[in-house]
């Protein structure tokens, strides 16, 4: 007596996601059909041989298949998709920059892709210095916020490079760096002439960044009367004690 088990229409899709090529071949041989997600899963997970097989039996992926390959750094998958006619969007280079995939960016550039000003900003925000240098070398420009993204995320070497090529940060750069607790970034910003406001002390106190607070005080910063309130509200006892000690 046959039990007659049947899988769902997603069976091939699931096998593609897990790179089970022989399973896909068998499912196909007994009449199973997947969806366009099968190609997408293969692309997202870098399963090149699965992708090739699915393409050979007529499967198509979504329009953003190349973007999916780019966003995961799957260079060989990207090359194959390009060879069979897939096109990415103008976001492709921006995605690659965000994730630090330098070789992917170089390939996309070589086949004519252009990113946006977000490419530089994305690289900066994630601390991808070599990507930033390459993008700059081929003419990309970031926005006025580029240095701010480096500062807020504590990417000191990126900040130094941006400064060396002429980027300027916002007036509140030190204030927001104090809030994030990036002491070495604050020291560098101070060394190149950036000046914060009373908010710098207050933000450091509110977030419990004691060493930042001590440094700011040592170079002459003063906070507002509510600096202690910030420390108290957030339970930062050592900060409270320090603020009290400096009167």
Residue, then its C-alpha position, 0 to 999 in steps of 0.5 A: x500500500x502506497x502512503x503517497x507523501x507529497x512535498x509542498x511547492x516550496x520543496x525545491x526552494x528549501x533545497x536550493x537554500x541549503x545547497x542540496x543539488x542532488x535533492x533538487x535534481x531528484x525533485x525535478x525528475x519526479x515533477x516538482x516545481x519550485x518558485x522564483x525564490x529557488x534562484x533567490x535562495x541560491x544567490x543569497x547563500x552563494x550556491x553557484x552550482x545550484x544556481x547554474x542547475x536551476x538556470x539550466x532547467x528554466x528557473x528565473x530569479x527576481x529582478x534584484x537577484x544581482x543586488x542579493x549577490x552583491x549584498x552578500x559578497x558572492x562575487x562568482x555568483x555575481x559574475x555568473x548572473x551578469x553573464x546570463x543577463x541579470x541586471x542590478x540596480x543603481x544601489x548595487x555598489x552602495x550595498x557592496x560598500x556598506x558591507x565592505x566587499x571591495x572586490x565586488x565593487x571593483x567588478x561592478x565598476x569594471x562592467x559599468x555600474x555606478x553608485x550614489x553618494x551613499x556609497x562613500x557614506x555607507x563605507x564610512x559608517x561601517x568603517x571600511x577604509x579600503x573601500x573608502x579609499x578605492x571609491x575616492x580614487x575612482x571619483x566618488x564623493x560622500x555627503x556633508x554627513x560623511x565625517x559625522x558617520x565616521x565619528x558617531x561609529x568610532x572609526x578613527x582611521x576612517x575619520x583621519x582619512x576623510x580629514x586628509x582629503x578635505x571632508x569637514x564634520x558638523x559643529x556638534x561632532x565632539x558632542x555626539x562622539x562624547x555621547x557614544x563614548x569614543x575617547x580616541x576620536x574625541x582626542x583626534x577631533x580636538x587636535x584638529x580644531x573641533x570644538x564641542x558645546x556644553x552638551x559634550x559633558x552632559x552627554x558623556x555624563x548621561x551615558x556613563x562615559x567616565x573617561x570621556x568626561x575626565x578628558x573633556x574636563x581636562x581640556x576645559x569643557x563645562x557642562x550644564x547644571x543638569x549634567x548631574x541629573x543625567x548621571x543620576x537618572x541613568x544610575x551612573x554612580x562613578x560619574x556622579x561622584x566625579x562630577x561632585x568632586x570637581x564641583 
